[in-house]
C-alpha cells in the first residue's frame, strides 16, 4: 500500500514519481506473496490511488469447456459485489469480449459514443457525468489471451493517455506472469500429489507382498535391511520385543530370497520339551527311543533347500546349542539313533526377545553359537516406534475379526486416536488381541473412545490377585528378562487362567510371559 493518498488530477502531480511508486509497491507485493489473487487486487487498488485509473478489473477466462467460451471478473477495485457478479462476457461480446477474441488492446475515448460498449458491469448512471474513457488490455500466457485488464478513465486529465497505456501494459504483462506461475505451481502440485499416490500404492503393494501392514519409516527401514540381505545365504537374527511380528519378517526373508519356492519351516523353540529337542530338530531313526516305531525326518531335513525359522532361539538347552552349531557350520546332521551324516542346504532365520550377549555372559548361551547367529542382526521396531501404523493395523484387525466372527463392528475416529496414543507393551499381538475382544464383546456397532476404555489393558489391573507376581517390565533394550521354565508354580498358572476365564493371552501377560512361554509351562505342568 502507498504511504499516503495522492490526488492524481492536481496540476502539480509528479507523474513519473507516481509511476515509480506504483511499480515499487507492486513489486513489494510480489515479493511478499506469490498468490496472484492478493497481488492483483492490490495492483488494481494502486492503479486507482496513484494514477486515477478507476474501477479496475481483471476479467479471466472461465475454466469450462462450454461453448461459447466465457470470462468473468475475478479481481476488482471500486466495483460492488453485484457489479462484479454481472461481469461475465463471451468471447467477442462487447469491448472486453473483443479484446479476449483478438488479443489486441482496445481504447474507448467516450463510452457514451461507443455502440459496442455494454455498460454490463457498471450502469451509466453510476459513472461520473464527465466524459469517461475505457481502456482494456489483453493478459496473455505464452501468446494465448487468458484475460483482460480494464479500467475507467476520466478523459480530461493532466496526464497523457499514452503514459497510462505504458503503465497498464507493464501491469498486464506482470499479471500474465503471475497467472502463469500459478498454473505452473498448480501443475507441479498435481504431479507431486499423483506421484505421492503412486508411491503410497507402491508402498502398500511392497509391504502387502509380505503380509506386513504399515508405512512408517521404522518399518520400512527394517524391511529395506531385510531385502538387501535376502539374496545372500547369511543367517539373519531378528531382534525385538515380543509381539513385533518376527514370524512375518522371517517369512519375508524367505519370500524375498531365491528359496521362495522351497519349504519354509517354522519352529517355536519355547514350545518343545527339553527331551524332544533333538528328535524334533534333527529327526530320529526307527527304534531310537521307546515309541519310535518309524523313522522321522526332523525340521531341518524338511526345510532342505528352503528356510528354517527358529523362533525364541534363546530357549534352546545348552546341549542342543552345540549340535545346532555343528549343523550350521558343516551343513550336515545325524538323526537321533542314526549313524550316517545327512547333508542339508538350509537358510537359517532366528529370532529372540532376549539379550543374547547377556545370556552369553551369564553362561546360558554358547558364545560361538551367538557369533554364528549374529551375522545379520535386524531390529524390529516396537509398535510405539511406529504409531503412524496403529490406525492401519487396527482397521486391518477389525476387518479380519468381523469376517471371522460374522460381526459388523467399526471404530470411531476418537477410538482410533485413543489406540494411537497407547504405548502397546505387547506390540502388534496385543493390539490384535484387543481388537478381537472388542469385536466380540462390544455392545454397539460403533465403538467410541469412551466405549473402548473398558477393553484397554489398564482395565485388567484390578483383576489381578495380590499374590500374583507382577508383570515384568521390558528393559530399555530389546529383550524381556529371562525366566526359568519353573518360574511359576502349577497353582499360579491355574489361578491366572481362572482370573482371565481361560484366556491364555491375558493370563500370560499378567505373569509377564509370552503366550508361547505360558503354553510351554502349561504343558510341562500337565495342564491343558
ChimeraX attribute file (.defattr): number of C-alpha atoms within 10 A of each C-alpha:
attribute: neighborCount
match mode: 1-to-1
recipient: residues
	/A:1	15
	/A:2	15
	/A:3	7
	/A:4	7
	/A:5	10
	/A:6	14
	/A:7	12
	/A:8	20
	/A:9	15
	/A:10	10
	/A:11	10
	/A:12	9
	/A:13	16
	/A:14	10
	/A:15	16
	/A:16	10
	/A:17	11
	/A:18	18
	/A:19	17
	/A:20	12
	/A:21	17
	/A:22	21
	/A:23	18
	/A:24	13
	/A:25	18
	/A:26	23
	/A:27	15
	/A:28	13
	/A:29	19
	/A:30	18
	/A:31	10
	/A:32	11
	/A:33	12
	/A:34	14
	/A:35	14
	/A:36	20
	/A:37	15
	/A:38	14
	/A:39	22
	/A:40	26
	/A:41	17
	/A:42	19
	/A:43	27
	/A:44	25
	/A:45	23
	/A:46	24
	/A:47	25
	/A:48	20
	/A:49	20
	/A:50	22
	/A:51	22
	/A:52	21
	/A:53	23
	/A:54	22
	/A:55	22
	/A:56	25
	/A:57	27
	/A:58	26
	/A:59	28
	/A:60	23
	/A:61	21
	/A:62	17
	/A:63	9
	/A:64	10
	/A:65	8
	/A:66	8
	/A:67	8
	/A:68	10
	/A:69	17
	/A:70	21
	/A:71	23
	/A:72	20
	/A:73	22
	/A:74	19
	/A:75	22
	/A:76	25
	/A:77	21
	/A:78	15
	/A:79	16
	/A:80	12
	/A:81	9
	/A:82	10
	/A:83	15
	/A:84	21
	/A:85	13
	/A:86	13
	/A:87	18
	/A:88	20
	/A:89	25
	/A:90	18
	/A:91	19
	/A:92	16
	/A:93	17
	/A:94	18
	/A:95	24
	/A:96	30
	/A:97	21
	/A:98	20
	/A:99	23
	/A:100	32
	/A:101	18
	/A:102	13
	/A:103	19
	/A:104	14
	/A:105	20
	/A:106	17
	/A:107	15
	/A:108	19
	/A:109	17
	/A:110	16
	/A:111	18
	/A:112	15
	/A:113	10
	/A:114	12
	/A:115	9
	/A:116	14
	/A:117	16
	/A:118	16
	/A:119	14
	/A:120	14
	/A:121	18
	/A:122	17
	/A:123	10
	/A:124	14
	/A:125	8
	/A:126	7
	/A:127	13
	/A:128	9
	/A:129	9
	/A:130	10
	/A:131	15
	/A:132	18
	/A:133	19
	/A:134	22
	/A:135	23
	/A:136	29
	/A:137	26
	/A:138	29
	/A:139	29
	/A:140	21
	/A:141	18
	/A:142	9
	/A:143	8
	/A:144	12
	/A:145	20
	/A:146	21
	/A:147	31
	/A:148	30
	/A:149	28
	/A:150	27
	/A:151	24
	/A:152	20
	/A:153	24
	/A:154	18
	/A:155	17
	/A:156	13
	/A:157	13
	/A:158	13
	/A:159	16
	/A:160	11
	/A:161	16
	/A:162	9
	/A:163	12
	/A:164	17
	/A:165	16
	/A:166	10
	/A:167	17
	/A:168	20
	/A:169	17
	/A:170	12
	/A:171	21
	/A:172	22
	/A:173	18
	/A:174	18
	/A:175	23
	/A:176	24
	/A:177	17
	/A:178	20
	/A:179	23
	/A:180	17
	/A:181	16
	/A:182	16
	/A:183	13
	/A:184	12
	/A:185	12
	/A:186	12
	/A:187	12
	/A:188	12
	/A:189	12
	/A:190	12
	/A:191	12
	/A:192	12
	/A:193	12
	/A:194	12
	/A:195	12
	/A:196	12
	/A:197	12
	/A:198	12
	/A:199	13
	/A:200	13
	/A:201	12
	/A:202	12
	/A:203	16
	/A:204	16
	/A:205	13
	/A:206	17
	/A:207	18
	/A:208	12
	/A:209	13
	/A:210	18
	/A:211	14
	/A:212	18
	/A:213	19
	/A:214	21
	/A:215	18
	/A:216	15
	/A:217	14
	/A:218	19
	/A:219	21
	/A:220	16
	/A:221	16
	/A:222	16
	/A:223	20
	/A:224	12
	/A:225	14
	/A:226	22
	/A:227	17
	/A:228	12
	/A:229	16
	/A:230	20
	/A:231	14
	/A:232	12
	/A:233	15
	/A:234	16
	/A:235	20
	/A:236	25
	/A:237	26
	/A:238	26
	/A:239	23
	/A:240	23
	/A:241	25
	/A:242	26
	/A:243	21
	/A:244	21
	/A:245	18
	/A:246	25
	/A:247	18
	/A:248	13
	/A:249	22
	/A:250	26
	/A:251	21
	/A:252	21
	/A:253	27
	/A:254	27
	/A:255	19
	/A:256	17
	/A:257	21
	/A:258	14
	/A:259	19
	/A:260	16
	/A:261	11
	/A:262	14
	/A:263	16
	/A:264	22
	/A:265	18
	/A:266	18
	/A:267	18
	/A:268	15
	/A:269	24
	/A:270	23
	/A:271	20
	/A:272	18
	/A:273	15
	/A:274	14
	/A:275	9
	/A:276	10
	/A:277	18
	/A:278	19
	/A:279	19
	/A:280	20
	/A:281	24
	/A:282	23
	/A:283	24
	/A:284	22
	/A:285	19
	/A:286	15
	/A:287	14
	/A:288	17
	/A:289	12
	/A:290	7
	/A:291	8
	/A:292	12
	/A:293	11
	/A:294	10
	/A:295	16
	/A:296	18
	/A:297	16
	/A:298	19
	/A:299	19
	/A:300	26
	/A:301	23
	/A:302	20
	/A:303	21
	/A:304	18
	/A:305	18
	/A:306	23
	/A:307	28
	/A:308	25
	/A:309	28
	/A:310	23
	/A:311	23
	/A:312	21
	/A:313	23
	/A:314	23
	/A:315	23
	/A:316	19
	/A:317	17
	/A:318	14
	/A:319	12
	/A:320	14
	/A:321	19
	/A:322	15
	/A:323	16
	/A:324	18
	/A:325	17
	/A:326	14
	/A:327	19
	/A:328	20
	/A:329	10
	/A:330	10
	/A:331	14
	/A:332	18
	/A:333	23
	/A:334	18
	/A:335	23
	/A:336	22
	/A:337	15
	/A:338	15
	/A:339	9
	/A:340	10
	/A:341	11
	/A:342	13
	/A:343	14
	/A:344	19
	/A:345	16
	/A:346	23
	/A:347	25
	/A:348	23
	/A:349	26
	/A:350	25
	/A:351	26
	/A:352	22
	/A:353	24
	/A:354	22
	/A:355	18
	/A:356	21
	/A:357	16
	/A:358	11
	/A:359	16
	/A:360	15
	/A:361	11
	/A:362	10
	/A:363	11
	/A:364	16
	/A:365	22
	/A:366	21
	/A:367	15
	/A:368	13
	/A:369	18
	/A:370	18
	/A:371	11
	/A:372	17
	/A:373	22
	/A:374	19
	/A:375	12
	/A:376	16
	/A:377	16
	/A:378	19
	/A:379	20
	/A:380	22
	/A:381	22
	/A:382	23
	/A:383	26
	/A:384	17
	/A:385	15
	/A:386	16
	/A:387	20
	/A:388	15
	/A:389	19
	/A:390	25
	/A:391	19
	/A:392	15
	/A:393	19
	/A:394	23
	/A:395	15
	/A:396	15
	/A:397	19
	/A:398	23
	/A:399	18
	/A:400	17
	/A:401	22
	/A:402	18
	/A:403	11
	/A:404	10
	/A:405	11
	/A:406	11
	/A:407	15
	/A:408	14
	/A:409	21
	/A:410	22
	/A:411	22
	/A:412	15
	/A:413	13
	/A:414	14
	/A:415	20
	/A:416	20
	/A:417	14
	/A:418	17
	/A:419	20
	/A:420	19
	/A:421	12
	/A:422	15
	/A:423	13
	/A:424	20
	/A:425	19
	/A:426	20
	/A:427	20
	/A:428	20
	/A:429	18
	/A:430	19
	/A:431	23
	/A:432	20
	/A:433	15
	/A:434	19
	/A:435	28
	/A:436	20
	/A:437	13
	/A:438	22
	/A:439	25
	/A:440	15
	/A:441	11
	/A:442	17
	/A:443	11
	/A:444	12
	/A:445	13
	/A:446	14
	/A:447	20
	/A:448	17
	/A:449	17
	/A:450	10
	/A:451	16
	/A:452	20
	/A:453	14
	/A:454	13
	/A:455	15
	/A:456	17
	/A:457	17
	/A:458	9
	/A:459	10
	/A:460	13
	/A:461	9
	/A:462	8
	/A:463	11
	/A:464	17
	/A:465	12
	/A:466	8
	/A:467	7
	/A:468	13
	/A:469	13
	/A:470	13
	/A:471	12
	/A:472	15
	/A:473	11
	/A:474	16
	/A:475	11
	/A:476	7
	/A:477	11
	/A:478	19
	/A:479	18
	/A:480	21
	/A:481	14
	/A:482	15
	/A:483	13
	/A:484	9
	/A:485	14
	/A:486	10
	/A:487	11
	/A:488	16
	/A:489	13
	/A:490	15
	/A:491	10
	/A:492	15
	/A:493	21
	/A:494	15
	/A:495	17
	/A:496	23
	/A:497	18
	/A:498	13
	/A:499	15
	/A:500	17
	/A:501	11
	/A:502	13
	/A:503	12
	/A:504	20
	/A:505	19
	/A:506	22
	/A:507	24
	/A:508	21
	/A:509	20
	/A:510	23
	/A:511	20
	/A:512	20
	/A:513	22
	/A:514	21
	/A:515	20
	/A:516	17
	/A:517	20
	/A:518	23
	/A:519	20
	/A:520	19
	/A:521	24
	/A:522	18
	/A:523	13
	/A:524	16
	/A:525	16
	/A:526	9
	/A:527	12
	/A:528	7
